[in-house]
Amino acid sequence: MDPDKTKLIDMSLTIFHGCPAYPRLGVPQVTRTSYRARDGFNAERLEMSSHTCTHVDMPEHFYEGTGDGASLPLERFWGLGVILDFRGRVEAGEGLGVDKIAEFGQAIQPGDFALINTGWNQKRGYGVDYLKKWPYLDGEAASYLKDKGVKAVGIDALSLGGYAKEQAQPCHEILLSAGILIIEEVFFPEEIMDGKKRLVSAFPLKIEKGTASPVRLVAYDL
C-alpha cells in the first residue's frame, strides 16, 4: 500500500454535542473545559456511551469474556468491504430477510465486511424514523451471513437489530456468539457506491472489557 497513491474515504459520522444517539443510552456531551486565552491551551471533555455514532460492537456486548477492544487482535478489525445497497427499497421498521441479503450472495466472501446501506444515514436527526423505526437485519439473514463466513456486518442505522427487543436480539446473538463484529451508524458517501470492493478498517479504542468502541471507519481506494 502506497500512502501517496491511496485515497482514504471516511465512512464515519461526526460526533458533536447533543448528536443523535440510541434511546436510553444518553445524549453525548462535548464540553469545552479549557481555553487558550485563559489556560494557555484548548481542551474538551467527551461524555457518551461507547455505542454512539459510528462504532463497533464487540462479542463482549452480549457474552462476557468473549472479546473486547483491548483483547481482540487488530486483524479482526479490517477486511474487504462489500456494500449491500438497499437504498429506496426498504421501509421504516422493516426487517431485512434472507431473500434480500442473498441477492448479494455471490459478492460476499469469507472474511468480508458486509456493509448494509439502507439510506437511513440520510435521515440522521431527532425524528422517530431515525431514533426508533430504522430497517434492521433479522435473525435468519444474520445466520445466512454467519454461514458465509463474514468478519463483520455493518448498517447505517442506530443498530443492526430493530428497536424492539425481539427485533434487536436475534442478529446480535447470532453474529456476536460467532465472533462476528457489528458496525453501526455507518456513513456511505456517494463516491463509495460504485460497486467496488475496498479494504476497510474499523479500529477501536483499547478499552478493557469494553462492549463497544467508537471507530473511524475508513475505506482505502488503492
N, C-alpha and C positions, 0 to 999 in steps of 0.2 A: 504494500500500500504506500503510495507516494503522497505525502501530505500536501504537496504543492499542486497535485493533479486530482485531488479528491474533494468533491463538493459535499459539504455537510448540510443535511436537511433536517430542520428542527421539527419534531413531531410531539412537542410538549406544549401544554397550556401554561399561561402566565399565572403565577401566584401573586395575589395582591390583597390588601386589607379588605376583609369582608367578602372575598370572592365566593362564588357558589361552591357548596360542599355537600357531601352526603348528609341527609337529615339525621339528626340525633348525634352527630359527631362534633358539633360545634362549628362556629364560624371562624375562619382564620383571622388572626390578629397580627398585623405587621406594624410595629410601633417604633418610632424613632426614639432612641434613648440617649444619643449623644449628638452634639452639633459642633462642627469645626470652629465656628465663631466663639462658642462658649468653652468647649472642651478640648479643642485642638485637633479633633477628628470627628468623622461621622460614623454612626453605628446604629443598628436597629435590633429589636427583639422579635423573633418569629415564634408564634404560638399557634399550633394547629395539629390536627390528627395526622398520623403518618399515612392515613388513607385519604389524602386530599390532593386535588389536582392530578396531574399525570403521575401515577405511582404503580409500583409492582406489589402484588400480594404474594407473600411467602407461604410455603406449606404450614409454617407456624401459625398462620391466621386461623386455621381450623384444627391443627393437630400439633400439640405441644411437643417440642423436642425433635421436630422433623426437618428443620432447616430455616434459618433466618438470614438476614443480610450480613451478619458477621461470620457465619459458618459456611454458607454455600460458596463454592468456587466461582470466580469471576466468569469462567467459561459458560456457566449456566445462564448468563445474562446477555448473551449475544448470539446471533444466528441469522440465517437468511429470512427476510420478511416477505410473506406473500399476502397481498391485500384482497380481502373478500368484499367486493363492492355491492352494497345493497341500498345505495342512495336512491330515494324515490320509490323504493319497493317494500318498505316496512311501515307499519302503523304504530302509533303510540301504544306502549304496553304489550306489543306483540312478542311472542316467544319464537325465536328462530329455531326451526327444527332441522332434522337430518335432510329433509327434502331440499331445503335451500342451501345448507352448508355443503352438501355433496356435489352441488354444481361446480365447486372448485376442487373437487377431489383429485383430479389429475395434476393440479398445480401444487397441491400440498404434499410435501415430502417429509420423511423423518428428520427431526431436528429443526424444522422450520418454526418461525414465529407466525402464527395465523392471526392476522390483524383485521378485525371486522369494522368496516366503515358503514354506518347506518345513516350518516348525515346528521347525527344528533349533536355533534360539536358546534354546528351552526346555530343551535338553539340555546347555547350556553347562556344562562341567566337565572332569574329567580322565578320563572313560570313553572306551573305544575308539570308540564310535559318534561322539562329537563330534570326537575327535582324528584318526580315520583312515577312518571309514566314512560320511561325510556324502553326501547326494544332490548331484549336480552337473549342469552343463549340457553336453550332448555337442556334438560338432563341427557336426553338421547343424542342430541347434537354434540354435547360435551364428551359423551362416550365415543362417538364417532371420531372426534379429533384426538382423543386419547389413543384410540386404536391406530390412528395414522402415525403416531409417534412424535407429535409436535413437542417442541421445547417450551413454548409459551403460547397463550391465547390472549389477544387484546381486543378492546372495544372502545368506541368513542363516547360512551355513556358513563354515568357515575359509577356503575357497577356492571360486571359481566352477567350477574344474575338480576332478576327483577326486584322491584321494591318490596313486594310481599314475601314473607319468609319462605313460603312453599315454592316461590319462583326463584328466590335468591340462593337457597342452599344447594340444590342438586348439582349445578355446574361447578360450584366451588368445591364441594366434597369430592366429586369425581376427578377433577383435574388436580387439586392440591394433594389428594391422597396418593396420586401417581407421581408427585414431584413436579408437576407441570405448573409453571408460573402463570399468573394472571396479571395483565396490564390494563388499567382502567383510565378513563379520560384521555384516550389517545387523540392527538390532533392530526388531521390529514390535510396538509396543504395541497392545493390543486396540482402542483408540479409533480407530486408523487403518484398521482392517479393515472399513470401511463401503462400499467400492466407489467412493469419491470420488477423483477425480484432484486432486492438490495440487501446488503448486510445492514443489520440494525443492532443497536446496543441500548440497554436499559440498566446501567449500573446503579446499584442502590447505595445509600449511606450505610456505613458499617455499624448497624445498631444491634447490640446484643439482645437476643430474644425479641427482636423487632418483628411484628407480624406483617409489616409493610414498610415501604420507604418511598418518598418522592424520588422521581428519576428525571433525568434529562434524556428523553427518548430521542435518539438520533439515527437517521438513515444515511448511509455512505454511498454517494454516487461515484463509483470508482472509474 
